[in-house]
């Protein structure tokens, strides 16, 4: 590592402060999504479908869905699933979901992974909420309100962040806080897409974005792929989060310095790595650009040791904490397994 880079990272480390707000995955991402939950991206999953020869992609949004018009999905938004099939993240496909106030969806496709903000492309078909719908080319969709499948130890994460801000790490924090999964009773909006493998390259890189139409202008308001990326791998800086949310994989290289610094600090506090800066760079290269890479047809797994897509059963929080801290870390909260083995994989709910 160059002297200049070490110096810049040292400055970042010395000024890094963690917010006491306990958050997890991409829940409660930014000010706009907090004010408008229907714009809040939560989690992303990529795994083999229960139907042979298919791959499933799941995008969850909205940490507080409600009954009524526009209560689950925002009718002024576009929810995009980007599937990149080239190193520049441009070749591939983008599937766009647009909802009306009643929750009915229209699905579009563009033959590029780097779709312009606010664009839709060719219409593939329409569907109603809570119904599996077959579209052209063998595509299958399901959209609606569902149980939030994420598992996160909120009290443990709160104390961990507080300790790290004070320059210390207690490895017993996950059990001593008697943490609980604050998502155990939460619902969300879910977009489920089954894609025939024959329509995909052998290796794909997946990420999700949300576009919002306001004042006659379309704007990308969120971008996510890896779980907890913003909340754990980027320190609590609203401007930095906004820069990430408005970016794409091909123009997010500058995030590596921040991820490296965050990881170097945490692993140094935990005394887990002999060379924290070197380790920080290693993790940054793993997670930036922020995409879920998946070898089509193989078992999905998201762990500190291996990342190939992400299944609904993966303990993503423990995996990201392990990468951040530099040693195996168990968040000490068991999954409630709020998912099923068959399409649509999420568990539908009737909002009241």
C-alpha positions as CSV (number, residue, x, y, z in Angstrom):
1,X,0.0,0.0,0.0
2,X,1.3,3.4,-0.9
3,X,2.2,6.0,1.8
4,X,-0.4,8.4,0.4
5,X,-3.1,5.7,0.6
6,X,-2.1,4.8,4.2
7,X,-2.3,8.5,5.1
8,X,-5.7,9.0,3.6
9,X,-7.1,5.9,5.3
10,X,-5.6,7.0,8.6
11,X,-7.6,10.2,8.3
12,X,-10.7,8.3,7.5
13,X,-10.1,6.0,10.5
14,X,-9.5,8.8,12.9
15,X,-12.7,10.6,12.0
16,X,-15.0,7.6,11.7
17,X,-18.0,7.8,14.0
18,X,-20.8,5.3,14.2
19,X,-24.4,6.3,14.7
20,X,-26.1,4.6,17.6
21,X,-29.1,3.7,15.4
22,X,-29.5,0.0,15.2
23,X,-30.2,-1.1,11.7
24,X,-29.7,-4.1,9.5
25,X,-29.4,-5.1,5.9
26,X,-30.7,-2.2,3.8
27,X,-33.6,-1.5,6.1
28,X,-33.9,2.2,6.9
29,X,-31.4,3.1,4.3
30,X,-31.7,6.9,3.9
31,X,-33.8,9.9,4.9
32,X,-36.1,9.7,1.9
33,X,-36.8,5.9,2.4
34,X,-37.5,6.5,6.0
35,X,-40.0,9.2,5.1
36,X,-41.4,7.1,2.3
37,X,-41.1,3.4,3.2
38,X,-42.4,2.2,-0.2
39,X,-39.1,3.4,-1.6
40,X,-37.0,1.6,0.9
41,X,-35.1,-1.4,-0.5
42,X,-34.6,-4.1,2.1
43,X,-32.9,-7.3,0.8
44,X,-31.8,-9.1,-2.4
45,X,-31.6,-12.8,-3.0
46,X,-30.4,-14.9,-5.9
47,X,-30.6,-18.7,-5.8
48,X,-31.7,-21.8,-7.8
49,X,-35.4,-22.1,-8.3
50,X,-37.4,-25.1,-7.1
51,X,-38.2,-25.4,-10.8
52,X,-35.4,-27.2,-12.6
53,X,-33.5,-25.0,-15.0
54,X,-34.6,-21.7,-13.4
55,X,-32.9,-19.1,-11.3
56,X,-34.9,-17.1,-8.7
57,X,-34.3,-13.4,-7.9
58,X,-36.1,-11.8,-5.0
59,X,-36.2,-8.1,-4.1
60,X,-37.8,-7.0,-0.9
61,X,-38.9,-3.4,-0.2
62,X,-40.9,-1.3,2.3
63,X,-40.3,-2.0,6.0
64,X,-43.8,-0.9,6.9
65,X,-46.4,-2.0,4.2
66,X,-49.9,-0.9,4.8
67,X,-53.3,-1.8,3.5
68,X,-54.8,0.7,1.0
69,X,-53.8,2.4,-2.2
70,X,-50.0,2.4,-2.7
71,X,-49.4,1.0,0.7
72,X,-47.0,-1.8,-0.5
73,X,-45.4,-0.5,-3.7
74,X,-45.1,3.2,-4.7
75,X,-47.0,3.9,-8.0
76,X,-44.5,6.7,-8.8
77,X,-41.5,4.4,-8.6
78,X,-39.8,1.8,-10.8
79,X,-38.3,-1.2,-9.0
80,X,-35.4,-2.6,-11.1
81,X,-33.6,-6.0,-11.1
82,X,-30.3,-5.7,-13.0
83,X,-28.6,-8.8,-14.3
84,X,-25.1,-8.0,-15.6
85,X,-23.3,-10.5,-17.8
86,X,-20.1,-8.7,-18.7
87,X,-17.2,-7.2,-16.7
88,X,-18.3,-3.7,-17.4
89,X,-21.7,-4.4,-16.0
90,X,-23.5,-3.2,-19.1
91,X,-24.3,-6.3,-21.1
92,X,-27.3,-8.3,-19.7
93,X,-30.8,-7.5,-18.8
94,X,-32.9,-5.2,-16.6
95,X,-36.3,-6.2,-15.4
96,X,-38.5,-3.3,-14.3
97,X,-41.6,-3.5,-12.1
98,X,-44.1,-0.7,-12.1
99,X,-47.2,-0.8,-9.9
100,X,-50.5,1.0,-9.9
101,X,-52.2,2.2,-6.7
102,X,-54.1,-1.2,-6.3
103,X,-50.8,-3.1,-6.4
104,X,-51.2,-4.5,-9.9
105,X,-47.9,-4.7,-11.7
106,X,-46.6,-4.2,-15.2
107,X,-43.2,-5.9,-16.0
108,X,-40.8,-4.5,-18.6
109,X,-37.4,-5.7,-19.9
110,X,-34.4,-3.9,-21.4
111,X,-31.6,-5.7,-23.0
112,X,-28.9,-4.0,-21.0
113,X,-27.9,-4.3,-17.4
114,X,-27.2,-0.6,-17.2
115,X,-30.7,0.7,-17.9
116,X,-31.2,4.5,-18.0
117,X,-32.9,5.9,-14.9
118,X,-36.6,6.1,-15.4
119,X,-36.6,3.9,-18.5
120,X,-38.8,0.8,-18.8
121,X,-38.3,-0.9,-22.2
122,X,-40.4,-3.6,-23.7
123,X,-43.5,-4.6,-21.8
124,X,-43.6,-8.3,-21.0
125,X,-46.9,-8.5,-19.2
126,X,-49.1,-7.6,-16.3
127,X,-50.2,-9.3,-13.1
128,X,-52.2,-8.8,-9.9
129,X,-50.9,-8.9,-6.3
130,X,-50.4,-12.3,-4.6
131,X,-50.8,-14.2,-7.9
132,X,-48.1,-16.2,-9.7
133,X,-48.1,-15.0,-13.3
134,X,-46.4,-16.5,-16.3
135,X,-44.9,-14.0,-18.8
136,X,-43.2,-14.5,-22.2
137,X,-40.0,-16.5,-22.6
138,X,-40.9,-18.7,-19.6
139,X,-40.6,-15.9,-17.0
140,X,-42.7,-16.2,-13.8
141,X,-43.4,-13.5,-11.3
142,X,-45.1,-13.0,-7.9
143,X,-45.5,-9.6,-6.1
144,X,-47.2,-8.6,-2.9
145,X,-47.0,-8.3,0.9
146,X,-45.0,-11.0,2.7
147,X,-43.2,-11.7,5.9
148,X,-39.8,-10.1,6.1
149,X,-37.3,-13.0,5.9
150,X,-34.3,-11.1,7.3
151,X,-32.8,-12.0,10.7
152,X,-30.9,-9.4,12.6
153,X,-29.6,-9.0,16.2
154,X,-30.5,-5.3,16.7
155,X,-29.5,-4.9,20.4
156,X,-26.2,-6.6,19.6
157,X,-25.5,-4.5,16.6
158,X,-26.4,-1.3,18.5
159,X,-23.9,-2.1,21.3
160,X,-21.2,-3.3,18.8
161,X,-21.4,0.0,16.9
162,X,-21.3,2.0,20.1
163,X,-18.2,0.1,21.3
164,X,-16.5,0.4,18.0
165,X,-17.0,4.2,18.0
166,X,-15.2,4.2,21.4
167,X,-12.3,2.2,20.0
168,X,-13.1,-1.2,21.5
169,X,-14.6,-4.6,20.6
170,X,-16.2,-7.1,23.0
171,X,-16.6,-10.5,21.2
172,X,-19.3,-11.5,23.8
173,X,-21.5,-8.6,22.8
174,X,-23.8,-10.7,20.6
175,X,-24.8,-13.0,23.5
176,X,-24.5,-10.6,26.4
177,X,-27.0,-8.2,24.9
178,X,-29.6,-10.9,24.9
179,X,-30.3,-9.8,21.3
180,X,-33.5,-10.5,19.5
181,X,-34.6,-10.5,15.9
182,X,-36.5,-7.2,15.5
183,X,-37.7,-8.3,12.1
184,X,-39.5,-11.4,13.5
185,X,-42.9,-9.7,13.3
186,X,-42.2,-7.4,10.3
187,X,-43.7,-7.6,6.9
188,X,-42.4,-6.2,3.6
189,X,-43.2,-5.9,-0.1
190,X,-41.7,-8.7,-2.2
191,X,-40.9,-9.0,-5.9
192,X,-40.1,-12.5,-7.0
193,X,-38.8,-13.4,-10.5
194,X,-38.1,-16.8,-11.9
195,X,-35.9,-16.7,-15.0
196,X,-35.0,-19.7,-17.2
197,X,-31.3,-20.4,-17.1
198,X,-31.2,-20.5,-20.8
199,X,-31.8,-16.8,-20.9
200,X,-28.8,-16.1,-18.6
201,X,-25.1,-16.2,-19.0
202,X,-23.1,-18.9,-17.0
203,X,-22.1,-16.2,-14.5
204,X,-24.2,-13.2,-13.6
205,X,-23.8,-10.1,-11.3
206,X,-27.1,-8.9,-9.8
207,X,-28.0,-5.7,-8.2
208,X,-31.2,-3.8,-7.5
209,X,-32.2,-0.1,-7.9
210,X,-35.3,2.0,-7.3
211,X,-36.2,5.0,-9.4
212,X,-38.6,7.7,-8.2
213,X,-40.6,10.2,-10.3
214,X,-40.9,13.6,-8.6
215,X,-41.2,17.2,-10.0
216,X,-41.3,15.7,-13.5
217,X,-37.9,14.1,-13.1
218,X,-36.8,10.5,-12.6
219,X,-34.1,10.0,-10.0
220,X,-32.4,6.8,-8.8
221,X,-32.9,6.9,-5.0
222,X,-31.4,3.6,-4.0
223,X,-28.9,0.9,-5.1
224,X,-28.2,-2.3,-3.2
225,X,-26.8,-5.8,-3.6
226,X,-24.7,-7.1,-0.7
227,X,-26.6,-7.2,2.6
228,X,-25.6,-4.6,5.2
229,X,-23.2,-2.9,2.8
230,X,-24.2,0.7,3.6
231,X,-24.9,0.2,7.3
232,X,-21.8,-1.8,8.2
233,X,-19.3,-1.3,5.4
234,X,-19.8,2.4,5.1
235,X,-19.7,4.7,8.1
236,X,-22.7,6.8,8.9
237,X,-22.3,9.7,6.5
238,X,-25.4,10.8,4.7
239,X,-23.5,12.3,1.8
240,X,-21.5,9.1,1.3
241,X,-24.7,6.9,1.5
242,X,-26.4,9.2,-1.0
243,X,-23.4,8.9,-3.4
244,X,-23.6,5.1,-3.2
245,X,-27.4,5.0,-3.7
246,X,-27.1,7.2,-6.8
247,X,-24.3,5.1,-8.3
248,X,-24.0,1.9,-10.3
249,X,-21.3,-0.9,-10.1
250,X,-19.2,0.6,-12.9
251,X,-18.8,3.9,-11.2
252,X,-18.5,3.0,-7.5
253,X,-14.7,2.2,-7.3
254,X,-14.1,5.1,-4.9
255,X,-16.1,3.2,-2.3
256,X,-13.2,0.7,-1.9
257,X,-11.3,3.2,0.3
258,X,-14.2,3.6,2.7
259,X,-14.9,-0.1,2.9
260,X,-11.2,-0.8,3.4
261,X,-11.0,1.8,6.2
262,X,-14.1,0.6,7.9
263,X,-12.8,-3.0,7.9
264,X,-9.3,-2.1,8.9
265,X,-10.6,-0.2,12.0
266,X,-12.9,-3.0,13.1
267,X,-10.3,-5.8,12.6
268,X,-7.7,-3.7,14.4
269,X,-10.1,-3.2,17.4
270,X,-10.7,-7.0,17.4
271,X,-7.0,-7.7,17.1
272,X,-8.0,-10.3,14.5
273,X,-5.5,-9.4,11.7
274,X,-1.8,-8.9,11.7
275,X,-2.1,-6.4,8.9
276,X,-5.5,-4.6,9.2
277,X,-4.9,-2.3,6.2
278,X,-4.0,-5.2,4.0
279,X,-7.0,-7.1,5.2
280,X,-9.2,-4.0,4.7
281,X,-8.1,-3.8,1.0
282,X,-8.9,-7.5,0.6
283,X,-12.4,-7.2,1.8
284,X,-13.0,-4.0,-0.2
285,X,-12.1,-5.9,-3.4
286,X,-14.6,-8.6,-2.5
287,X,-17.5,-6.2,-1.9
288,X,-16.9,-3.4,-4.4
289,X,-18.5,-3.1,-6.9
290,X,-21.6,-3.9,-4.8
291,X,-23.1,-6.9,-6.7
292,X,-24.3,-10.4,-5.9
293,X,-22.2,-12.6,-8.2
294,X,-23.8,-16.0,-9.0
295,X,-22.7,-19.0,-10.9
296,X,-26.0,-20.0,-12.6
297,X,-27.3,-23.5,-11.6
298,X,-25.1,-23.8,-8.5
299,X,-26.1,-23.8,-4.9
300,X,-26.4,-20.3,-3.5
301,X,-24.4,-19.4,-0.4
302,X,-23.5,-16.1,1.2
303,X,-20.9,-16.5,3.9
304,X,-17.6,-15.0,4.9
305,X,-15.8,-17.9,3.1
306,X,-17.9,-18.0,0.0
307,X,-20.3,-15.7,-1.8
308,X,-22.3,-17.2,-4.7
309,X,-25.7,-15.5,-4.8
310,X,-27.7,-15.5,-1.6
311,X,-30.3,-17.9,-0.4
312,X,-33.2,-17.0,2.0
313,X,-31.6,-19.3,4.6
314,X,-28.2,-17.6,4.6
315,X,-27.2,-15.8,7.9
316,X,-26.1,-12.7,6.0
317,X,-25.6,-10.6,9.1
318,X,-23.1,-13.0,10.6
319,X,-21.3,-13.3,7.3
320,X,-20.9,-9.5,6.9
321,X,-19.9,-9.1,10.6
322,X,-17.3,-11.9,10.1
323,X,-15.8,-10.0,7.1
324,X,-15.8,-6.7,8.9
325,X,-14.3,-7.9,12.2
326,X,-11.9,-10.3,10.5
327,X,-12.8,-13.4,12.4
328,X,-15.8,-15.8,12.6
329,X,-18.7,-14.0,14.2
330,X,-22.1,-15.4,15.1
331,X,-24.8,-12.8,15.7
332,X,-26.4,-15.2,18.1
333,X,-29.9,-15.0,16.8
334,X,-31.5,-18.0,15.2
335,X,-33.4,-17.6,11.9
336,X,-37.1,-18.1,12.2
337,X,-37.1,-19.4,8.6
338,X,-39.8,-17.1,7.3
339,X,-39.7,-18.5,3.8
340,X,-40.8,-21.6,1.9
341,X,-39.0,-24.0,-0.4
342,X,-41.4,-23.5,-3.3
343,X,-42.4,-20.5,-5.4
344,X,-42.9,-17.7,-4.4
345,X,-40.5,-18.7,-1.6
346,X,-41.6,-15.7,0.6
347,X,-44.6,-16.2,2.9
348,X,-47.5,-14.0,1.7
349,X,-49.5,-12.0,4.3
350,X,-52.9,-10.3,4.3
351,X,-52.4,-6.8,5.6
352,X,-55.0,-5.5,8.1
